[in-house]
Amino acid sequence: MRLRNVKGSRETIAANEFALKNPEQYKGKWSEVFEQNLPIHIEIGMGKGQFLMKMAELHPDIHYIGIEKYSSVLVRALEKIEENPLPNIHFIRMDAENITQVFEKGEVEQIYLNFSDPWPKDRHAKRRLTSRQFLERYDNILKDNGKIIFKTDNRALFDFSLEEVKEAGWSVELCTFDLHHSEYLEGNVMTEYEEKFVKKGNPICKMVIHHEK
């Protein structure tokens, strides 16, 4: 996907109260950052933020952090949150490869991966957000038995992910190859991509996994 550069996006992010600056300073101290010491859920690759903002509305007892690599995408999410400010949501512009520099073990309760870049070439497999390399990173920040919830319309990526989960020693709690025609649809919150793919009739795959200690 080609991303159009948005002029001034980095300056906009730097000036926005919902965008956390120098997040490495909070590692091991997240319980002190937000009021009421709410549990933290993160979305990696949160795009324009529709999913995360809806979740924050539905669950005010959880603090959501959206992580996005691209300034030109994150700035769109910041525009949306300004229209409907929510106290339990913040954003970080960073590469997910550096996630363990920002969160300490046990600081994150749940991770959402929604319609992640499939990186289709084999030589790029370790860049996929469900690769065993990333699963190891997640294990280093999640609470014991913390969960990862992954959705995609890309069946090849989903099959790859199931294999990686198995090889990395994680357990599958839920798995469906057609979420919108399954018993697991209740309570589902859709992303922008999900809405588009469902309209096209594309089946949505979903898994929920955890790493038993």
Buried (B, 14 or more C-beta within 10 A) or exposed (E): EEEEEBEEBBEBBEEBEBBBEEBEEBBEEBEEBBEEEBBBBBBBBBBBBBBBBBBBBEBEEBBBBBBBBBBBBBBBBBEEBEEEEBEBBBBBBBEBBEBBEBBBEBBBBBBBBBBBBBBEEEEEBEBBBBBBBBBEBBBBBBBEEBBBBBBBBBEEBBEBBBEBBEEBEBEEEBBBBEBBEBEBEEEEBBBBBBEEBBEEEBBBBBBBBBBEE
